[in-house]
Amino acid sequence: MKIQEWLEGLPCTLQQGSLDTEVTEVVYDSRKAEPGAVFVCMKGTRTDSHDFIPQVLEKGVKVLVTERPVEVPEGVTVLVAENGREALAKLSAARFGYPSRRMVMIGVTGTKGKTTTTHMLKAILETAGKKTGMIGTNGVFLGEEHYPTVNTTPESYELHRYFARMAEAGCQCCVMEVSSQAMKMHRVDGIVFDYGVFTNISPDHIGPDEHADFDEYLYYKKQLFAQSRRALVNLDDEHLTQIVEGIPCPWTGFGLGEYRSRWPQELVETMDGAGYVAEEIRYVSEPDFVGVEFAINGAHEMAVRVSIPGRFNVYNALAASAVSLMAGVSGERLQHALEHVTINGRMEIVHTSKRCCVIVDYAHNAVSMESLLATLREYHPKRLVVVFGCGGNRSKDRRYSMGAIGGRMADLSIITADNSRFEKVEDIIADIRGSIEKTGGRYVEIPERREAIAYSITHAEPGDMIAVIGKGHEDYQEIEGVRYPFLDKAVVEDVVRQMRQEGLEP
């Protein structure tokens, strides 16, 4: 290819050289420079890759994309772009042949609910026979393949590399979490989303190296709309007016019917269509099913069952249902998918029986723990049992607050190890114990996490609900700098299997 063929939609100026220069690759790490590569320069907070131009030229690079004019030898093509990160995103899309254009693209943003909503969407779309790739907090999923990632939304080059793999594998759809940082850092520049979902917003990610304040945080969340053909917005969010102000694409709302009277009528009238409303919500706890049931009304009407507990999962399921229905998925396929959906480590029902229900969840701080236990209380268990610890070499405030919540909201807390890192498990447990004792709550201490999980199940009483929290989908336990294989879900399944082999009913 010639560099000229990779410049679609990229505002830049030719400082020197020829647009006919042949190119084969895009790099932004000087260590990966090679002949035929375009080297994209960016000035960051800690390093400025313009400083590495001499090294990449020595490695045979003949095309540079910079953020300012630079002095280089004749024969080197220099393109000056307004923003290096934007250039990287658009060059990466071109380098891989614009793979996102060959799929239905669905972007999900918001403070909470992104991961669950994307997993639900993937389950629904695949049940409908649409092969779907997914990118988010839990990594990249392509069929049975899983690739871990560092960021919720990977760097732009990596994104388009994954898109290319998805398109080549026959994916018809791609569902991805779009973080505010991804917007701010131009990782998704140039991508057009067929549907952009805004789950909710609350103060978060505000501070050094993130966002200066809430207004900036909201601004970058809203940038998803500028790249979407159609948007779906939570009508119950307290910031609704700010969210849809100036929205540049057609939008549809979703929300719970009980809040309908609060929706600003002047905003509702600007919606494209009747929206999607959840009503008649019921919490279901049966020996073979724990979750929620509700009726969808508005643009479509049907009843659904969702195999993940909690009121907030009504919102997630409603958003996923709305997008799927807009994309042409049948109600029957949607209903089947939601009734059987599971998400690793996110309100995951690992075992249900007449005796007890065991849930594994990633809740690892006071806010998420309190929300989880409040949700499970809605199911009126005979006892609510929580198995948890806290990570070592982290703020002790988390131990105190989680201990207080366990003591106040659970009928029994089983304190155990988490990722102790370089601290003694006994010291961490002692900190948790102290705050539980102040509440008068019941607790037992079992330092070995496998034994603690086993105890919760073997000592369960009929009607108990057990929450094993803190690690969720993590498949390791970190002790003294070493990560040992450990997955809460697998331990629960082992205990249940062992009990059955011994003729006991788990």
Disulfide bonds with the S-S distance in Angstrom:
none
